């Protein structure tokens, strides 16, 4: 739902604006599910949301997912979760 709101309200969104909106609206909404998922399929579903979200930036929409993440300085959800777990240990 949050991703749909971003898409409807921001037809042409800059990279910086996207990252700010994504992290504050979408990322914070799913934070508990990302860091403490009940099933691996939950992380996969959320990863698909992020994959779709990064396509909202028209200049990046034709690039591969990993490239979009690198340009936006966003980790994959699996990497972010692993990295956070290692740091907390």
C-alpha positions as semicolon CSV with decimal commas, in nm:
position;residue;x (nm);y (nm);z (nm)
1;X;0,000;0,000;0,000
2;X;0,274;0,246;0,092
3;X;0,456;0,174;-0,230
4;X;0,136;0,249;-0,422
5;X;0,106;0,584;-0,244
6;X;0,460;0,677;-0,345
7;X;0,391;0,571;-0,704
8;X;0,066;0,771;-0,728
9;X;0,199;1,088;-0,568
10;X;0,546;1,105;-0,722
11;X;0,537;1,052;-1,098
12;X;0,900;1,162;-1,145
13;X;1,098;1,094;-0,832
14;X;1,467;1,166;-0,776
15;X;1,701;0,908;-0,628
16;X;1,746;1,096;-0,301
17;X;1,375;1,159;-0,260
18;X;1,299;0,794;-0,335
19;X;1,548;0,661;-0,080
20;X;1,414;0,895;0,188
21;X;1,052;0,802;0,119
22;X;1,126;0,432;0,082
23;X;1,322;0,406;0,406
24;X;1,076;0,613;0,608
25;X;0,745;0,483;0,470
26;X;0,804;0,134;0,332
27;X;1,116;0,027;0,521
28;X;0,989;0,132;0,861
29;X;0,654;-0,034;0,796
30;X;0,818;-0,371;0,730
31;X;1,118;-0,340;0,963
32;X;1,008;-0,603;1,213
33;X;0,929;-0,852;0,937
34;X;1,270;-0,795;0,779
35;X;1,480;-0,826;1,093
36;X;1,276;-1,100;1,260
37;X;1,087;-1,293;0,991
38;X;0,885;-1,597;1,084
39;X;0,964;-1,768;0,753
40;X;1,222;-1,729;0,479
41;X;0,936;-1,676;0,234
42;X;0,848;-1,356;0,425
43;X;1,190;-1,214;0,343
44;X;1,150;-1,320;-0,021
45;X;0,814;-1,142;-0,045
46;X;0,958;-0,826;0,105
47;X;1,256;-0,847;-0,130
48;X;1,009;-0,848;-0,421
49;X;0,849;-0,531;-0,280
50;X;1,192;-0,365;-0,272
51;X;1,267;-0,490;-0,622
52;X;0,944;-0,334;-0,749
53;X;1,003;-0,015;-0,553
54;X;1,344;0,048;-0,706
55;X;1,184;0,039;-1,052
56;X;0,983;0,351;-0,966
57;X;1,282;0,565;-1,056
58;X;1,247;0,595;-1,431
59;X;1,620;0,635;-1,498
60;X;1,690;0,308;-1,314
61;X;1,392;0,099;-1,420
62;X;1,575;-0,074;-1,705
63;X;1,881;-0,167;-1,494
64;X;1,922;-0,501;-1,314
65;X;1,803;-0,515;-0,952
66;X;2,151;-0,544;-0,798
67;X;2,270;-0,245;-1,001
68;X;1,970;-0,039;-0,885
69;X;2,048;-0,127;-0,523
70;X;2,412;-0,030;-0,567
71;X;2,324;0,304;-0,725
72;X;2,074;0,379;-0,446
73;X;2,312;0,249;-0,178
74;X;2,051;0,003;-0,050
75;X;2,137;-0,351;0,062
76;X;1,933;-0,654;-0,030
77;X;1,707;-0,738;0,261
78;X;1,887;-1,066;0,322
79;X;2,227;-0,892;0,331
80;X;2,099;-0,611;0,553
81;X;1,951;-0,858;0,797
82;X;2,269;-1,066;0,808
83;X;2,491;-0,759;0,841
84;X;2,282;-0,622;1,129
85;X;2,288;-0,961;1,308
86;X;2,669;-0,978;1,283
87;X;2,710;-0,620;1,411
88;X;2,479;-0,681;1,708
89;X;2,676;-0,990;1,815
